[in-house]
């Protein structure tokens, strides 16, 4: 069986890991292999390869320099690509120095990954941080199959073509053998960009762009549900559940668990809850909104503004409706580990 080599921007192994990390970890727990990516640490320069044995699979990480972290990660990836991919060009900022850092980090990932590859490997690259990695691996002689999965939407062609050097980015994506998308709409948008904007073609169920033929399709990506069920039945989760029940009482609880991100609709959720309380006074003291918001991209100004907006809305709603023994909105700005989250659910 071929070894899976998963590559993602960030490697997260703890109980608070997000959806991408959980999906990759579940696959590697089952099949073994190697997981390569950023360590989450910053230093003077990008590099410093380190390896770690996780039992079923190996982990290999590199650090980012402070400059690359701010320009590649906070800058090009999260102030440029993230809003654009979510169809929010009004929030997107593209800086040439940020783009240069993005290209440099994709090159550095390839340089450190290539020596770790074995002839029969299947390389599985994840998300918008690494759109150029397939081409950088090919340039370094990697002939193994390389797949890519996008964990964000893929917007219409008129949005993608507004990104500087979008054609070059698409040519880099064509170096993957298989591209995976979340939904049929994402796939249609991608095919439209290839065929109608960049002069490619759809042939025999595959796409062609220049001299590259590759596949693109829709795939589900999830988590190990059995593992989650076991954790929900664990004494740790059950104890958390008893504590929460004692604290929250027998009120009806509306639970939101999201990263603090403008794609999640949190201000609209708070305003909708306020409308509910306005329209239904009989629900006062009988229902509570519990919103968990995991910190996200705290160095990006739009996310700082979002946090301030949410906290202002929380204070506004609680100020209007709170009673001595009832607070309508309980808002928590921190990462919640899975046992506690499962206890809530």
VENBELLIN-V291475 format. One line per field, one symbol per residue. phi: phi as a letter, one per 30 degrees, with the letter a starting at -180 (. if undefined). A space follows every 10 residues. Layout:
phi=???
//
This chain:
phi=.dddccbbeb cbcddcddde dddddddded cikbbclddj ccbdbdkidb bbdcidbccb bbdcdedded cddddddccc dedddcibdd cdbccedddd dedddddded eddedddcec dccbcbiddb dcdedddddc idcddbcbbc ccdcddeddd dddeiddddd dddddddbcc bdbddddddd dddddcccid bcbhibcbbi cccacbacbd bbbddddddd ddcddddddd dddddddcic ddcccbbbdd bddciddddd dddddedddb eddeicbbcc ccbdeahddc eddddddddd dddedddddd cdbdbacdcc cbcadcdeed ddddd
//
